[in-house]
Amino acid sequence: MKRFFILFPALLLSLMVSAQSPKSAPEQSPVVETVADFGKHQPIGLGVSKENRVFVTFPKNPEHYDYGLAEIVNGQRRPYPNAEWNQWDSLNPQNRFVNVQALFVDQTNTLWVLDPANPSGMPAFPTGIKLLKINLATNRVDRIYRFDDLPRDRTALNDVQVDPTRQIAYLSDPKRAAIIVLDLKTGKSRAVLEGDKSTKADPTFVLTIDGKEVRDTKGVPFSSNVNGVALTTDFRYFYFRPITQTKLFRIETKYLLNPSLSTEQVSSHVETVAETGVSHGMIADKKGDIYLTDSPNKAIRYVTPSGKLETLVRDNRFLWPDSFGIGTDGYLYLTAAQIQRTKRYNDGDDKVEYPFRLYRMKLAK
């Protein structure tokens, strides 16, 4: 693989250690504002429109479910695009939200809604896998992409970025350790970098937060292949990484879009950007900074276009900081999912610090 830049050995060692040996929890930062409280409704995906409308996704949880996708208005959740889409209706997974995961607002101010239809602890609904294109001016669904050409029983899509100039969507698929390239004009999709070392989790890596290994009730450590993704605003670079390792990767989109390239040829163009520690979600701003969540250190970091790793803010409320949205108001919005504190990773005990919250902070200058 190409290497974008090389960190000094001491810095490299420091970053690798910090991924597994988090610092003491920081105080609450005065630059971090609470946008909304959600009670026991766990926020996951996030999208912010050009008018700074805020949209948040919530997993299908039998104990606490009313909306899979909501618009946050004056701090309150409202079902979006309507109540019908948010009905709990397992008999109609094609036209209901099954388990909405990720959101993305593209440069045309269109909202993209990814529903991988795989609620945690419940049977998956392969026929319910879909990507919705929603017109924010009319609040109507313009088109639904259903991925009929993917092996949907082996597919678990997680995150999405969209290039409206080329009419291409890029999605991560942790289950297959692959990037999915979707042609929005034809609806056809391709899997690239499947099983590549840049898309696969490190099997020896055990995520540790607050001195505790994140393991489920069977003792199996949390693990995720390629998960968070980001697309630069000039659409040149696509950034990606698995959660359970410490590197950030990128590739020029022209290589993802060229179907004539072999698997080996595409892989040869993947660049290792930096050792960044653990990260879940990411997003690119107009300057080309790539923001990364950091759950072990309860921090938001960013990598500059020159390859420098910086810390934006640390805050002890960043309990599994998950998804980002960027507003035209100069704020970076953030959900905190507290996944490591849920029953699954605490021997059946609920360790979540309620209420769940949505935060925001100013972008880096």
N, C-alpha and C positions, 0 to 999 in steps of 0.2 A: 504494500500500500504506500501511497505517497504520504509524506509527512509535511504538514503545513508549517509547523515551527517546532523547535525543540526546547523544552524547558531545562533549566539548569538542574543538575542532579539533586541538590539540596531541596529545591522547590518541589521537584517531582516527588521526592520521598515524603515531604511535608504533606502534600496533597493526598497521597495514598494513605498515610497514617490518619489524616483527618477524616477520611471516609469511614473508617472503622472505629476511631477514637474521638467522638465528638467532644467539643469544648463544653464547659458548663453553660447552662441555658442563659441567654442574654436577657436583660431587662426589656420591658415593653418599650419599643422605640416610639418617640413622639411623632415621627414622620409617617407612621402606619396608622391609617384611619379605618374604623369599622364602617362598612357600607350598609350591611344588613345582618340580622340574626335570623337563623333558620330553625331554631329549636332542635328537634331530633331528626330533622331532614338533612341528610348528608349531601353537601354540594360537591360536584365532581367537575363537569365541563363548564366552560365559560366563554362567552362571546360579548364583545362590546361594539356597537354600531357607530357610524360617523356622527350620529346625533347623541352619542353616549347613552343609548338605551342598553341596558344590561340584561343578559340572558344567562341562566344557569340550569344545568341538568342535575337530576337527582335519581339515584338508582332505584330499581323496583325492589323495595324492601317490604315484606308482608306486614311488618310491625309499624312502619312509618312511611306510608306512600299516599300521596294524593295527586301529585303532578310529576311527570318525568321531565318536562321542560317548562320553565317558568320565566316570565319577564319580571324583573324586579322594579316595582313602581312605588316610590316613596317608602322604600324599605320592605314592601310587602310582595309576596309571590302571587303572580297571576298566571293561570294556565295559558300556554302558548303553543301553537297559534290559536288553539281553542280548546274547550273542555273535551270535545269528542276525541281528539288525538290522544288525550291524556287518560282516557278511561282504562281501567284495568280490564282488559278483554283478551284473554289468552286464545279465544276462538277466532280472533281476527288479527293475527300478528302482522299481516301485511299492511294494515291500515290503522294500526294503533302503535304507540310507543311501547316497546317491550322493555328495553333497558337502555335509555339514551346515555351515550358516553361523552362524545366530544362535540364541540361547536367551533365554528370558524366564520368570521365575517370577512369577506374578500374586499378587494379594492373597489368593486362596484356597489358595495354596501348590501350584498346578498348574504343571507344567513344560511350556512350549511350545517345540517344536523345529522350526526352519525349515530345510528342505532345498531349495535352489533348483535342485539337480541339474545344476550347471554347473561341473564340475571344471576348474581352470585348465590350459590346454594340451591338453585332451582334448575329445572331442565332448560336447555337452550332451545331456541326456536329458529332453526336455520332458515325457514321460509320468511322470517321476519327481519332478516338482515337488510338494511337499507340506508341510503344517504339521501336526505331531503334537501331540496333547494327551495328556500323560502324568500319570497319577495317582501322586504321589510316595508315597502311603501304601501302594499295592499294587505300584508299579513296573510298571504295565501301561499299554499304549496304549489310551486310552478312545475316541479318535476321530481320524480322518485327514481333513484337508481337502485337496482335490486341485486346486482352482482350474480346474475344467473350463470355466468361463465366461470365462477370460482367454485372450488369444492367446499360448499358452504358448511358441510358437517365438520370440516377441518379448518374452518376460518373463524377468527375472533378479532375483528378489526378494532382498533383502539383510538387512533388519532387521525386528524385530517388537516390538510392545507390545500388551498386552491389557487391556481394561476388562471384568472379569467381571460388573460390575453391569448393564451394558447388553448384555453378550455380543457385544462388538465387538473385532475385532483390526485394528490399523493396521500396515501394512507399507510399507517403502520399495521402490521398483523403479527402480534407477539406469538400467537399459537403456531404459525408457520415460520416464524423468524424471517419475515419477508417485508418488502415494500411493495405496495400495490399501486400501480399507475392506471388511473381510470380516465379514458377519453370521454369527456362530458358531451361531445357531439354524438358519438355513436353508442355510448353506454358500454363499450367493451373495455375489459381490464386485463392487465398483465401483472404477473408477480416477478419481481427482480430482487437480486441479492438474497434469495431464499437460502437459509442455512449458512450464510457468509459469516466469517468471524466478526464482522462489524455489526451484525444483526442478532447474534446469539449472546445470551447471558453467560457469564463466567460461572461454570457449575461449582466452583470451589468458593464462591463469594457468598458470605452470609451477611445480610443487612442487619446492622446493629444501630439502634436508636435509644438514647438515654441509658446506655449500658446494657440493654436487653436485646438479645437476638430476636428478630421478627420471625417466629415460627408458628405454624398453625396448630390446631388441637392434636394433630397426629405427629407433631414434631418436625414437620416438613418446612424448611426455610422458605420464606417468600422469594420468588424468582420471577423475573420477567425478561423476555427477549425484547427486541426493538419496540419502543413504547412511545415516548414523546418525540415529536418532530417539529421542525420549523423551516419556513421558506423565506428567503430574503425578499425584500419588497421589490427588487429588480428581477426576481424569479431566476436568478443565476444559480444560486446555491441552495441545496436541500440539506439540512442538518438533521441528524438522528442519533439515537443511542439506545441500547438496552438499559433498564434500570439497574440491574444487579451486576454492574462492573463500574469502572471509573473513567472511561474515555468518552470523548465527544467526537463524532465523525461528521464528515460532510462529503458531498459529491456534486459536481456540476450537473444541472438538470439535463443538459444535452445528452449525457450518457444514459440517463434513465429513459429518455425519450427515443432512443435509437434502437429499434427492435432487431436490427441486423447484428448487434454486438452479442458475442457469446457471454455466458455467465462469467467466465474468467476475465474477459475484457472489461465488463462493467466493474467487476470487483477491483481490477487494477487501477481504477480511477477514484477509488475511495480514499479520502485523505483523513488521517488522524489529526484532529485539530489541537486537542489539549487533554491533559489529565485534569478533570474537573471535580472529581469526587462523585458521590451519588447524586442523581437528579431524576425527577419524575417528568414534569412538564417543561416546555420551553416555548419561546416565541422570539421573533425578530422584530426590531423596531426600524424606523426609517433610516437611522444612521448605520445600520448593519450590526448593531450590538445584538448578541444572542443571550437572552435571559434564561437562567436555569434555576429551578428550585433545588433546595438542598435540605433534606429532612434531618440527617444526623446533626447538622450544625444549626438547624432552624434559621436558614438564611436564604436570601435571594442573591445569586451571583450573576455576572454577565461576562461574556467573552467579547472583547472589542474586535473590530475588523483586522487590527494588527496582531491579534492573537493573545492579548493580555487578559488575564483572568482577574476580575475585580469583584468586590463585595458591595452590593447596593445597600443592604440592610440585614440585620439579624434581629430576631424578635421571638420571645418564648411562646408566642401565640401561633407560630408557624409549625403546627403539628401536622406533618405530612402535607406541606404546601404542594398543591397539585397542578392546577390549570391557570393559565394567564389569559388576560384580554388587555388590549391597549386602546385607550380612548383618545379622541381628539382633544380632550381636556388636559393632556399631558400626564395622565395617571396610568400606572400599571396596576391592573386589577388582579386579584388572586383568590382562589378558593383554598381552604384548608380541610382536607378530607379525614384526617385522624385515623387512617386505615390501621396503623400499628396499634391503636387503642381499642379496636373493635373486638367483639367476642371471639372471632375466628383466631385472633393472634394472642389471646389472653386466657386460654383454657376455659372458654365459655363465659368469662366475666367481662362485663362492659366497663371499660376504663376511659371512655370518651369524656372529654371535658365539654359539657353542653353549656350554651348552645353552639351549634356549628355556625361559622361566620364567613362572611365575604369581606375582604380587605382591599385597600388601595394605597398606593404610595406614588410619589413623583418618579418619573423616569430619570435615568442618569443624565446629567447635563453634558 
